[in-house]
Amino acid sequence: MTSSEPGPSPRRQDLLEAAYAYALRSGLGTLSLRPLAEEIHSSPRVLIYLFGSKDGLLRALLARARSDELAQIERIAGLQDESDEAGLRSAACSLWQWLSEGAHRGLLTLWVESYAHSLVHPDGPWASFARDTVDDWLNLLAAYQPAALRDTEAGATQRTLALAVLRGALLDLLATGDVSRTTAAVHLHLARLE
C-alpha cells in the first residue's frame, strides 16, 4: 500500500467481501464499477476512494480469491498425513475431491478467469497471479513427497505432472460438468503414481 492509499477500514473490508461475492457470481474480466457499486450498495466514488482505482479493487479481489484458495488447500493439507506412503497420490486425490465439488465452482471459475488474464495481461492488477498459484499448488504437493524425492528433478516432474492432470481435468469439468468422467481420468492417472 502506498502512502496515498487509505488504510484498511471496516467499510473497505465489508465492501471487499460484497465485491468478492459479486465476482464469484459474475467474474472479473468485464468488471465495471457502476454495476458493481449498485449491486453492493455503494458508489463508484466510494470504491475508488477505498481502493485507489479500479485496478486497486481488482488487485484486492485477486488477493481475496487467492487467500480463499490458499485457505482451502491448507485445510486439505491439514487433513493429510505427510507420513502416508501414498503421499502425493493421497494429497492429489484430496485436492481433486475438493476441486470437483459443486460448491466451489464460483471460486474455481474465478480462478481460471484470473489465471488466463494473468497470462494475457502480465502487467497491472493480474500480474503474477498465474505464476503465484502454480507455486502455491506445487509447494503443497511437494510437502507430500518423500523428503529424498522432494528436492530432485524427478520429484519436481512428478508433482508438475500431477498438477497438470488436476488443472486439465478441472478445465474439462468446468466446461462440461462431467464429474464422473473427469474423476475417473484423474484417478486413473493418480493410480500410476508410486
Secondary structure, 3 states (H helix, E strand, C coil): CCCCCCCCCHHHHHHHHHHHHHHHHHCCCCCCHHHHHHHCCCCHHHHHHHHCCHHHHHHHHHHHHHHHHHHHHHHHHHHCCCCCCCHHHHHHHHHHHHHCCHHHHHHHHHHHHHHHHHHHCCCHHHCCHHHHHHHHHHHHHHCCCCHHHHCCHHHHHHHHHHHHHHHHHHHHHHHHCCHHHHHHHHHHHHHCCC
